[in-house]
Amino acid sequence: MDKNEKLEFDVIVVGAGLSGSAAAAIAARGGLKVAIVERGQNPGSKNYFGGALYTHSLLEIYPDLWDRKPPLERPVTETGFWFLSKDGMVKTTVQGGKVNSQPIDAYVALRAKFDAWWAEQAQKEGAFIIPKTLVVDFIRENGKVVGVKTDRAQGEIYAPVVIITEGVNNLLTQKLGLAKHDIQGDSAALAVKQLISLPAATINARFGLTDNDHGVAMSVMGDVSMGLPGLGFMYTGVDCVSVGVGVTLEALREAHIKPYELLQRYMNHPMIAPLLAGGRLMEYGAHIIPEGGWKDMPQLFTDGVLVAGDAASMVNALHWEGTNMAIVAGKCAAETAIEAHQKKDFSAQGLSSYRARLDQRFIMKDLHQYRNLSHFLKTHPDFMAIYPTFLNDALGMFFTGFGKPKGQLYKDILKSLTNRRPLLKAVGDIVAFGRTIIGI
Ligand SMILES: Cc1cc2nc3c(=O)[nH]c(=O)nc-3n(C[C@H](O)[C@H](O)[C@H](O)COP(=O)(O)OP(=O)(O)OC[C@H]3O[C@@H](n4cnc5c(N)ncnc54)[C@H](O)[C@@H]3O)c2cc1C
């Protein structure tokens, strides 16, 4: 390329994560010249999650997904909640039936493998990947974004549309003044996770799985987070188990608890340790989850720019839905970019149909419905401490109350609740939680 020649594309995508590679694939398939700029050595090398991907979103990008042989681990055929007390556990899980009927939606995945493959699919559609390159700023003309500046010498890249899919640490979104503020301690969880290697046969035996085509995805509450607002998780890969816990930054700070201590404590729990015994540590890391959702959403577009995925706070923490939101929002952003090129209108007004596209999908509907969840957890700090342990006590008493008058048994169960929380307040908590998740 001539030194004075501008590096120009129709669309620049910042970040080859789930959202970025989805956006790039759709834009390239729509005939646009697309560059994905990724700071990591390879797509996926910087990425981290629990977790499960949802094939409904993967299929939206690649209807022929299964022919492409995606590097997925086990399908999730058993899922639900494990409620931990100090030394016990209540399981409310579902398996078979709807969870195990074809096609199964949720599959466990390892991001280092999956993201590299996901970006490769975008490349096959015609997108051009620029790895090991950090986008540091924007190029503006007449106040409008017309490209990005990177950390490379002469690293300016031009395009009339920039799709920001930079993940939770949304420095570029902030730089444009689109995000209201930096990550907030009460609405961002710090998740720490270990990936433990175990033979597939051991995993099958310990988790009660018939073969490698069955897997579990569990959300874990109660003693896992020492009662702090947060959730643990456990996912089975083919020959590895992903185990971790996420708690809001503010709660960790206030309780003076170090995240790796929390994880170690969880892994040493008498109900959990036997599942992991003898495993070899493959990966250890921490990542922020933006849990503020609706209330922390930045402005989603401006002249020449669209924001999608974690960068736009598109996560439903209770349901572990972030990947599907990121992918579908990436697709919506790409469709908007294609339309903008057709109309030759890259203004904020021209890109505003992005919001309409998101509004029609589950993304905005769900984020709006759960908009008060972080506030609920903040105003009910003991919720995660009281009810999972009560559930353990109540069911423990119920199933061991042999030879006792059952009237007394129920009084004892009630007392075990009221010792923790006055009855009216407990009813208030449940009603408030119900209202929060229904969204009223
Ligand atoms: C512990 C944990 C468990 C989770 N479990 C689940 C789960 O089970 N299911 C689920 O659906 N979701 C889960 N999530 C959430 C999910 O991982 C995210 O919502 C999803 O990864 C968001 O995708 P994204 O493309 O927006 O961002 P990311 O996947 O974070 O990708 C951002 C990309 O941008 C790159 N980048 C950033 N800044 C720049 C820059 N300036 N220049 C160039 N490149 C840049 C990064 O290197 C990265 O590749 C979990 C998250 C965590 C932390």
The ligand as a Gaussian input file, in Angstrom:
#p B3LYP/6-31G(d) Opt

LIG

0 1
 C      -17.455000     -15.739000      34.362000
 C      -18.462000     -15.413000      33.303000
 C      -19.431000     -16.340000      32.978000
 C      -20.347000     -16.067000      31.972000
 N      -21.220000     -17.032000      31.610000
 C      -22.073000     -16.818000      30.594000
 C      -22.913000     -17.869000      30.132000
 O      -22.874000     -18.984000      30.621000
 N      -23.760000     -17.592000      29.110000
 C      -23.822000     -16.349000      28.520000
 O      -24.608000     -16.166000      27.592000
 N      -23.026000     -15.347000      28.936000
 C      -22.137000     -15.553000      29.942000
 N      -21.300000     -14.553000      30.331000
 C      -21.378000     -13.240000      29.650000
 C      -20.719000     -13.299000      28.262000
 O      -19.427000     -13.846000      28.367000
 C      -20.619000     -11.903000      27.655000
 O      -21.884000     -11.287000      27.722000
 C      -20.149000     -11.961000      26.193000
 O      -18.879000     -12.525000      26.107000
 C      -20.122000     -10.566000      25.576000
 O      -19.599000     -10.617000      24.272000
 P      -18.973000      -9.319000      23.597000
 O      -18.656000      -9.707000      22.206000
 O      -19.855000      -8.161000      23.844000
 O      -17.640000      -9.024000      24.421000
 P      -16.336000      -9.911000      24.549000
 O      -16.640000     -11.329000      24.298000
 O      -15.733000      -9.517000      25.860000
 O      -15.395000      -9.401000      23.361000
 C      -14.800000      -8.137000      23.349000
 C      -13.599000      -8.211000      22.414000
 O      -13.116000      -6.903000      22.166000
 C      -11.690000      -6.902000      22.237000
 N      -11.309000      -5.524000      22.533000
 C      -11.628000      -4.806000      23.635000
 N      -11.172000      -3.544000      23.552000
 C      -10.550000      -3.453000      22.341000
 C       -9.877000      -2.389000      21.682000
 N       -9.801000      -1.165000      22.216000
 N       -9.309000      -2.647000      20.482000
 C       -9.392000      -3.887000      19.912000
 N      -10.033000      -4.928000      20.501000
 C      -10.617000      -4.713000      21.698000
 C      -11.400000      -7.940000      23.315000
 O      -10.072000      -8.423000      23.249000
 C      -12.433000      -9.005000      23.002000
 O      -11.986000      -9.917000      22.030000
 C      -20.351000     -14.792000      31.331000
 C      -19.381000     -13.853000      31.665000
 C      -18.432000     -14.153000      32.625000
 C      -17.368000     -13.136000      32.948000

